[in-house]
Every structure is written in structure tokens, then in C-alpha cells.
Amino acid sequence: MKLGFNLYRHMLTPENFRFARQCGATHVVVHLVDYFKKKENNTIINDQPIDNGDGWGVADREEDFLWTVEYMLQLKKELNEQGLEWYAIENFNPAHWYDVLLDGPKKQEQIEFLKQIIRNMGKAGIPCMGYNFSIAGVTGRIKQSFARGGAESVGMNEINDNSLPEGLVWNMQLDSVNYNVEAGQITHDELWNRLDWFLSELLPVAEEAGVILAAHPDDPPVPFLRKTPRLVYQPQLYDKLINTVPSPANQLEFCLGSLAEMTDGDIYSVTDKYSIQQKISYIHFRNIKGKAPEYKEVFIDEGDIDMIKILRILKRNNYQGVLVPDHTPQMSCDAPWHAGMAYAMGYMKAAIEMI
């Protein structure tokens, strides 16, 4: 097992690379999408993005250079200089694939762009692309003092059943798009058909490029969100995703928190099942309390999941992938994000060495 670190777009700095390495990370998962780019300002925060119903931020194509071979090689060089390997990119830019999700008129043009991204990743030697095939994305979470000692984290109290406003796809605002999702409400079967087309188009390119496509489960894991169907909101639906288009490149971005929040299944048997199949590309190693739609994110050692038990299962099944803390409660000090991440990373490093 390898210890990894998760970095948002605005965190891609030499200082944070050194911090990740100091915490014991050897691998990095990079977000190239700027979730914090709001219409009214460009406020930068280190915590994970939340929203009040209007989306995380604005998705545009002003920074398409981030997805080129040249940029990937440059960033990879900067990471390597700090002793880190670039393992994965997490999430496509909604501006690149909204019509793939919506079955819109630009879907063929957009899937060709995604294919080029995968080819670029192969040329740059980045082995994994994490994605979440969702129309509504991650929305409806709140931020309060949910964790031990009053540490601030995120949670969910109820399902957001308001319709998506025009131009909001994957919980980001698309200024150049005027698409009313409410007018096009669809069934679960239709969403699965769209995934089938997406994987059928992209997986052959991924296989040729030597890149894995890793699917994140729904967060929050509920059947419908903002009047749109969800894809993987119970653990057994991962089986359906894997079997939709069988391929060695069709794997899982295995989020322990999201999977534990699901009302079906047992997190230990689920981890055993998919790690035996060697279908887990990388793991969001985080802990929670509760079940959807009422759950809270907490410190890695205080939630419902026995994280040591998870590690023992992974070791037994010879899991060789990357574990990242993803995100964590904020600690009461001058560097809340850094302290929270350092705490999680210290726990993970010690636990892995113990196992």
C-alpha cells in the first residue's frame, strides 16, 4: 500500500508538495478543476468546497492548458523534485463534458476532448483518471463543528430536492451554457445508458494509453438528488458499473466515507469483495458517523469505520494501490487544514507500518 496526498487546484505549490512529503506521502492525487472560482470573487480556501445551492463555482475553459501534455510534464517534474509521484487526476472539468452527462448535442465533440485528455495522461505517465458520473454532483452538505473537540467538518441533514437551475451541471456553474436540467428529468436507466456510452467510447482509449478510469461512488449516496437520478448510491451498484463495459481499465475510486454512508451493505465485506477483484485503483481513506441522508465527517480514528480492520483486509488481499485522506476536519490552530491533514496522514502512516 502507498500513502498519497490529495491537492486542490490552488494548492499546487512547492510548499504544499514539501508538506505532503513531510507527512510521509509518496504519491499525489491532483485536482485540476478550480472548485472555488465564484462569480463574485476568487476567494481561496483550503477546506473542501461546499455550496448554498448555487454550485461550488464557475466551470469554464479558460485554463485548458492544464490538460495538455506540456503542463502535465511540467507539474510532474515539480512533484518529482519534491520526492512525489503523480498518481491520478481527480474529476473532469464540467465545462469539458456537460453534454456527455446530459446527452446533449455536443457530447461527441466533448468525448473526443476527453479522449485527448486520456492520451495526454498516458504520454505524461499519469496512470489514473478519477471521475464521478453525476448530473447533480456533490451538493446539500453543511459545515459545522461535527468532529471531536468541536472541530469543523462537513455533514448532511437532509436531501436537497430542489430542481437544478439552468446552467448548473455537476454542481458547477456553466456561464456559457443555458441548459435547463429540470426540463429534461430522466430515469436511472437513462443515466446508466449514458454511462454505457461514455465507457464504451473512453475505455478503449484508456487501455491503449495505459490509463485507468476510476469511478467515485455518489456523494451523498442517495437515489435522487435535486430531482436527478444517482448512479452508484448502494455498494452493489459498483458491480453494475464494472460489468457495464468490462475492461482492465474500468476500476474504482473507492471512497470509504461515501460507501459507509450507504444504507445497504457492510463496509468490510464491500472492501473485501472489490479488493479481491483487484478493481480498486485508489482509496479515499476517511471516516464518518451515520448513514445518508444524515451523516457527519469526523476524524479518521473516531467514526463508524474500524480503519485498522480495513487495512488488514487490504493487506490480506494484496492491495498495492494508493490511500489518500481526501479531506479531514479542520483543527483549531493557525493552519486548520494543514493540521487536520497532518493528523490524518500521521495516523495512516503509523497504521500502515503497523499492519
C-alpha positions in Angstrom: 0.0 0.0 0.0 1.2 3.5 -0.8 0.5 6.7 1.1 -0.9 9.5 -1.0 -2.0 13.1 -0.7 -4.9 15.0 -2.2 -4.3 18.5 -3.6 -6.9 21.0 -5.0 -6.0 23.3 -7.9 -4.9 26.3 -5.8 -2.8 24.0 -3.6 -0.4 23.0 -6.4 2.6 24.8 -4.9 6.2 23.7 -3.9 5.3 24.5 -0.3 2.4 22.1 -0.3 4.4 19.5 -2.2 7.0 19.6 0.5 4.3 19.4 3.2 2.9 16.3 1.6 6.3 14.7 1.5 7.0 15.7 5.1 3.7 13.9 6.1 5.1 10.7 4.5 3.2 10.8 1.2 4.9 9.3 -1.8 2.1 9.8 -4.3 -0.3 12.7 -5.1 -3.8 12.9 -6.5 -4.3 16.2 -8.2 -7.5 18.2 -8.9 -7.1 20.4 -12.0 -10.6 21.9 -11.7 -10.9 25.1 -9.6 -14.0 24.4 -7.4 -13.6 27.7 -5.6 -13.9 30.1 -8.6 -17.0 32.0 -7.8 -18.7 34.6 -10.0 -18.5 37.3 -7.3 -14.9 36.7 -6.2 -12.0 34.4 -6.3 -11.7 33.6 -2.6 -9.2 30.9 -1.9 -9.8 28.5 0.9 -8.0 25.3 1.8 -11.0 23.3 3.0 -13.2 21.2 0.8 -15.8 23.1 -1.3 -19.5 23.4 -0.1 -22.3 25.5 -1.5 -25.6 27.1 -0.6 -27.5 25.6 -3.6 -25.9 27.7 -6.4 -23.0 25.4 -7.0 -19.3 25.3 -6.0 -18.1 27.8 -8.5 -17.8 28.6 -12.2 -16.6 26.0 -14.7 -15.0 27.4 -17.8 -12.4 26.6 -20.4 -10.0 29.5 -19.6 -7.4 27.1 -18.3 -7.5 24.3 -20.9 -3.7 24.4 -20.9 -3.8 22.5 -17.6 -4.9 19.4 -19.6 -2.0 19.5 -22.1 1.0 17.1 -22.2 3.3 20.1 -21.7 1.6 21.2 -18.5 1.3 17.7 -17.1 5.0 17.0 -17.7 6.0 20.3 -16.0 3.8 19.7 -13.0 5.1 16.1 -12.8 8.6 17.4 -12.8 7.9 19.7 -10.0 6.3 16.9 -8.0 9.2 14.6 -8.7 11.7 17.2 -7.5 9.9 17.0 -4.1 10.1 13.2 -4.0 6.5 12.7 -5.1 4.9 10.7 -7.9 1.8 11.9 -9.7 -0.7 9.1 -9.4 -4.1 10.4 -10.5 -6.1 13.4 -11.7 -9.4 13.6 -10.0 -12.5 14.9 -11.8 -13.0 16.2 -15.3 -13.9 19.8 -15.8 -17.7 20.1 -16.1 -17.2 22.5 -19.0 -15.5 19.7 -20.9 -18.2 17.0 -20.6 -21.6 18.5 -19.5 -23.3 17.2 -22.7 -21.8 13.8 -22.1 -23.7 13.8 -18.8 -26.8 15.4 -20.3 -26.8 13.5 -23.6 -26.7 16.9 -25.3 -25.8 18.0 -28.8 -22.1 18.5 -28.1 -21.5 15.1 -26.5 -19.5 13.7 -29.4 -17.3 16.7 -29.6 -16.8 16.6 -25.8 -16.0 12.9 -25.6 -13.3 13.4 -28.2 -11.7 16.1 -25.9 -11.9 13.6 -23.0 -10.1 11.0 -25.2 -7.4 13.5 -25.8 -7.0 14.2 -22.1 -6.6 10.4 -21.5 -4.0 10.2 -24.3 -2.1 13.2 -22.8 -2.1 11.5 -19.4 -0.7 8.4 -21.0 2.1 10.4 -22.7 2.9 12.1 -19.4 2.9 8.9 -17.4 -0.1 9.6 -15.1 -1.8 6.2 -14.5 -5.2 7.1 -13.3 -8.2 9.4 -14.0 -10.8 9.5 -11.2 -14.3 10.6 -12.2 -17.9 10.9 -10.8 -20.6 10.3 -13.4 -23.3 12.5 -11.9 -25.5 15.3 -13.1 -26.0 17.0 -9.7 -22.6 16.3 -8.3 -21.9 16.9 -4.6 -24.4 19.2 -3.1 -26.5 19.6 0.0 -23.7 19.4 2.6 -23.4 21.7 5.5 -20.4 22.7 7.6 -20.5 22.6 11.4 -18.5 21.5 14.5 -19.2 17.8 13.9 -15.9 16.2 14.9 -14.2 15.6 18.2 -13.4 18.7 20.3 -15.7 20.8 18.2 -13.5 20.5 15.1 -15.3 21.9 12.0 -16.2 19.4 9.3 -19.0 18.7 6.8 -22.1 16.7 7.0 -25.7 16.3 5.7 -29.0 16.5 7.4 -31.5 16.2 4.6 -31.7 15.6 0.8 -31.7 18.6 -1.4 -34.8 18.0 -3.6 -34.8 21.4 -5.3 -34.6 21.4 -9.1 -31.3 22.2 -10.7 -31.2 25.8 -12.0 -30.2 26.5 -15.6 -26.5 26.2 -16.3 -25.7 24.2 -13.2 -24.2 20.8 -14.0 -22.1 18.6 -11.7 -22.7 21.3 -9.1 -20.8 23.9 -11.0 -22.0 26.9 -12.9 -21.5 26.9 -16.7 -21.8 30.5 -17.8 -21.7 29.7 -21.5 -24.4 27.0 -21.2 -28.1 27.6 -20.9 -29.4 24.1 -20.2 -32.5 23.6 -18.1 -31.9 20.2 -16.4 -35.4 20.3 -14.8 -37.0 20.2 -18.3 -35.1 17.0 -19.0 -35.7 14.8 -15.9 -34.6 11.3 -16.6 -34.7 7.8 -15.1 -31.9 5.7 -13.6 -32.0 3.5 -16.7 -31.3 6.5 -18.9 -28.4 7.6 -16.7 -26.9 4.1 -16.9 -27.3 4.2 -20.7 -25.3 7.4 -20.8 -22.6 5.8 -18.7 -22.5 2.9 -21.0 -21.9 5.2 -24.0 -19.2 7.1 -22.1 -17.3 4.0 -21.0 -17.7 2.4 -24.5 -16.1 5.4 -26.1 -13.4 6.2 -23.5 -12.2 2.8 -22.2 -10.6 1.6 -25.4 -8.6 4.8 -25.5 -7.7 4.4 -21.8 -6.5 0.8 -22.4 -4.3 2.0 -25.3 -2.9 4.9 -23.3 -2.2 2.8 -20.2 -4.6 4.8 -18.0 -7.2 3.6 -15.5 -10.6 5.2 -15.3 -11.7 5.1 -11.6 -15.3 5.7 -10.7 -16.2 7.5 -7.5 -19.5 6.4 -5.8 -22.2 9.0 -5.3 -21.6 11.6 -2.6 -24.1 11.9 -1.0 -25.2 8.4 -1.7 -29.0 8.8 -2.2 -31.2 7.6 -5.1 -32.2 11.1 -6.3 -30.6 14.5 -5.7 -32.0 17.7 -7.0 -34.6 15.7 -8.9 -31.8 13.8 -10.8 -31.1 10.1 -10.5 -27.8 8.9 -9.0 -25.6 6.1 -10.3 -23.7 4.4 -7.5 -25.7 5.1 -4.3 -25.5 1.5 -3.0 -22.3 -0.7 -2.9 -23.7 -3.4 -5.2 -24.1 -0.9 -8.0 -20.4 -0.9 -8.3 -20.9 -4.4 -9.8 -23.2 -3.0 -12.4 -20.6 -0.3 -13.3 -17.8 -2.7 -13.6 -19.8 -5.1 -15.8 -21.4 -2.4 -18.0 -18.2 -2.3 -20.1 -15.8 -5.0 -18.9 -12.2 -3.8 -19.1 -9.0 -3.9 -17.0 -9.1 -0.1 -17.2 -12.6 0.1 -15.7 -11.9 0.4 -12.0 -13.0 2.2 -8.8 -12.1 5.3 -6.9 -13.0 3.7 -3.6 -14.4 6.3 -1.1 -14.7 4.6 2.3 -16.7 7.5 3.6 -19.3 7.5 0.8 -19.6 3.7 0.9 -20.0 3.6 4.7 -22.8 6.2 4.4 -24.8 3.9 2.1 -27.9 2.2 3.7 -27.1 -1.2 2.2 -24.0 -3.4 2.6 -21.3 -3.7 5.1 -18.1 -1.7 4.6 -15.8 -4.6 5.5 -17.4 -7.1 3.1 -17.6 -4.4 0.4 -13.9 -3.7 0.8 -13.1 -7.4 0.8 -15.1 -8.0 -2.3 -13.7 -5.3 -4.6 -10.1 -5.6 -3.3 -10.2 -9.4 -4.0 -11.3 -8.5 -7.6 -8.3 -6.1 -7.8 -10.7 -3.4 -9.0 -9.7 -0.7 -6.6 -7.4 1.9 -8.1 -7.1 4.3 -5.2 -8.9 4.8 -1.9 -10.3 7.9 -0.1 -9.3 6.8 3.4 -11.7 8.9 5.6 -14.2 8.2 8.4 -17.8 9.2 9.0 -20.7 8.8 11.5 -24.2 8.0 10.4 -26.0 7.0 7.2 -27.3 9.0 4.3 -29.1 11.3 4.4 -27.9 12.1 7.9 -24.2 11.7 8.4 -21.1 13.7 9.6 -17.5 13.5 8.6 -15.2 13.0 11.6 -11.5 12.4 12.4 -10.0 9.3 10.9 -10.0 7.5 14.3 -13.4 8.4 15.7 -16.0 7.3 13.2 -18.1 4.2 12.5 -15.4 2.6 10.4 -12.7 0.5 12.0 -9.9 1.7 9.8 -7.4 -0.8 11.1 -9.8 -3.6 10.1 -10.0 -2.1 6.6 -6.2 -2.1 6.3 -6.0 -5.7 7.4 -8.5 -6.7 4.7 -6.5 -4.7 2.1 -3.2 -6.4 3.2 -4.8 -9.8 3.1 -6.0 -9.2 -0.5 -2.6 -7.8 -1.5 -3.9 -4.3 -2.3 -1.0 -2.4 -3.9 -2.7 0.9 -4.6 -2.7 4.4 -3.1 -4.6 5.6 0.0 -5.3 9.3 0.4 -7.1 11.0 3.3 -9.1 13.0 0.8 -10.2 15.6 3.3 -10.5 15.9 7.1 -11.9 18.0 9.9 -10.2 21.4 10.5 -8.2 21.7 13.7 -8.2 24.8 16.0 -4.9 26.5 15.2 -3.4 28.9 12.7 -3.3 26.3 10.0 -6.5 24.3 10.3 -6.3 22.4 7.0 -2.6 21.6 7.4 -3.0 20.4 11.0 -6.0 18.2 10.1 -4.2 16.7 7.1 -1.1 16.1 9.1 -3.1 14.3 11.9 -4.8 12.0 9.3 -1.5 11.3 7.5 0.3 10.5 10.7 -2.4 8.1 11.7 -2.4 6.4 8.2 1.4 6.1 8.1 1.6 4.6 11.5 -1.3 2.2 10.8 0.1 1.0 7.5 3.5 0.4 9.1 1.8 -1.5 12.0 -0.2 -3.7 9.6 
